[in-house]
């Protein structure tokens, strides 16, 4: 079964400033899409100009959700009020379950070169919002990869992923070689999105370009065709169906 047009929507990323002045491209968490249960925000940051990222994200508080950071390129240092300290390097991932509350910072450890990656905010169900916060880091070498029929997948979260969440989520970094098709199954009751990092993809005769996001719900599978070498992030999760209070 292919996705039907009335079950999908395409939303471009919007540029905004976060932290101490870092420019990010936001897909979820804007006036166009405030949240997408269970996801509250999706930011993509990408620049080889230190002036765009060097100020970083100094100490700031979070509560009631999970931040999941995935670095494509660069070096970021995480520190938090639980006493955790972690170097996040290219290809690595970290998650912080803010839950009852935590203060943390994420500061660049480079003064030149490319800084590129994603941060996804995942809502916690009400029953978990007041538990103790936690932190986990997974280095690039420990993220499983599979390769088949011109499609390379890095399994960050999910059945093969090393990042362990307390809410059902699948999160993958996918590269599709030019001329190949990729069809993936959507678990029952899951909704999700495909964010195009680079390349030129087609879905249901519609073009997906850099910075554009395909959202899907109530479908069994999604098919993509790559006109050229393409890079995307796939994110799927089970909605909580609870009110989201977000600021």
Buried (B, 14 or more C-beta within 10 A) or exposed (E): EEBEEEBBBBBEBBEEEBBBEBBBBBBBBBEEBEBBBBBBBBBBBBBEEBEBBBBBBEEEEBBBBBBBBBBBBBBBBBBBEBEBEBEBBBBBBBBBBBBEBBBBBBBBEBEEEBBBBBBBBBBBEEEBBEEEBBBBBBBBEEBEEEEEEBBBBBBBBBEBBBBEBBBBBBBBBBBBBEEBEBEBEBBEEBBBBBBBBBBBBBBBEEEBEBBBBBBBBEBEEBEBBBBEBBBBBBBBBBBBEBEBEEE
